[in-house]
Amino acid sequence: MGQEDQELLLRGSSKHTSAEHLHTSGGDAGATATTTDSFGQQQRKNYGTLSKPDLEPGAQLPETLTYAWHNVDVFGAVHQPGSNWRQLVNRTRGLFCNERHIPAPRKHLLKNVCGVAYPGELLAVMGSSGAGKTTLLNALAFRSPQGVQVSPSSMRLLNGQPVDAKEMQARCAYVQQDDLFIGSLTAREHLIFQAMVRMPRQLSYRQRVARVDQVIQELSLTKCQHTIIGVPGRVKGLSGGERKRLAFASEALTDPPLLICDEPTSGLDSFTAHSVVQVLKKLSQKGKTVILTIHQPSSELFELFDKILLMAQGRVAFLGTPSEAVDFFSYSSTSMALSVGPPVIIPFLLFGGFFLNSGSVPIYLKWLSYLSWFRYANEGLLINQWADVEAGEISCTSSNTTCPSSGKVILETLNFSAADLPLDYIGLALLIVGFRSFAYLALRLRARRKE
């Protein structure tokens, strides 16, 4: 995408395209918010329509949100040496010399990203490093840092209605990758402090403490509620998994219908990561919409996800259930790699002396053995094992007439020589350097074609 196209996309229409209005069924409306349209008149947005279930007298309806996003484009500033000075010079020329201002270059971080997260489902955003996972979460939570700009044409919808930053902040809980706590407080003291600051003013102190007790029980913090949080590396306190659950508890106090988590399992072992994701799974099963990013999950964690969104180079590669992902990628290059791999590896094994005596390899295929790392590795291992075995050191039974007398006989039978051990080391080193150099040149060629 060229610079002019990026400018047009960033200056796109600031008017939000209104989605289909969801009518209230049974006379019960969900959460509403008052906004101002382009004519200056106030309008009420409906963020939920719930059917009327059988509830006890005085019970409140739970709020459920479906979060959808369409055509999300995100641009980031490209740092250049002396860019601030050049930008000042360009602006000065534009003011006094009537020259056209050249905008600063931008990098297209997210490209036409679309997706949806439903209540009661755990959506995992996956991808390699630099694929755009955290950038997408920041854009969805309206928390993009300075220098990162979301295109005005991007649509973010709650139950089919466009949402802005203020409305999103009131209904969404965002758990950052780095935990921010006061290390001298206990887990219970921290939650009470959060409840006093964040919960509605009309609630009494007893109601706030009761909510704290409920969250502590739901997130399995009962045993560590009187333990100080501590400071990693300085003051001993909660473990990594307990700190993560405490971060979730801090956000769950206000009972938000939408929860967004950035790398909740980073820095945790497999057992602790599994317990953390199980907590998020329980929250989603209560009707909440949970979105998280995760890097290289284990098979046990992968089974807990209801939906996965795979990111690649700022684009959506796949969105669906884990079982659908297996079927989807079975028709792509993965099956091709599995079919191409054996025909390439088997000749190296066969002609490298691993399954076939190196002396019986035909002359016209002898060159393959010099490109096989199995040949050098196998020969080096056998030389290391049998070169120093003298005659009489091998115990042979009387019934075994083909028993070799020494290690030298074994090497001669396999057409190996102990004098070739230094050449094996050199051959392995040359293959390592050669294959990696070839891979590097192939990646450079691919990168140039994309530029």
Protein Blocks (a to p, Z undefined) as FASTA:
>chain_A
ZZklmmmmmmmcfbdcdddddddehhiacdddddddfkopacdddfbdcddddddehiac
ddddddddehiacddddddehklmmmmmmmmmmmmnopacdddddddfbghiacdddehi
acddeddehilpmmmmmmmnopacehiacdfkbccdeehiacdfklmmmmcccddfbdcd
dfkbcfklmmmmmmmmmmcfklcfklmmmmmmmmmmmnopmmmmmpcfbjghiagcddfk
lmmmmmmmmmmmnopabdcdehklgoiafklmmmmmmmmmmmmmnopacddddehiafkl
mmmpmbdcddeehiafbgcdfklmmmmmmmmmmlmmmmmmmmmmmmmmmmnommpcfklp
cfklmmmmmmpmklmmmmmmmmmmmmmpcehiaccdfklmkbcfbfklmmmmnopafklm
mmmmmmmmmmmmmmmmmmmmmmmmmmmmmZZ
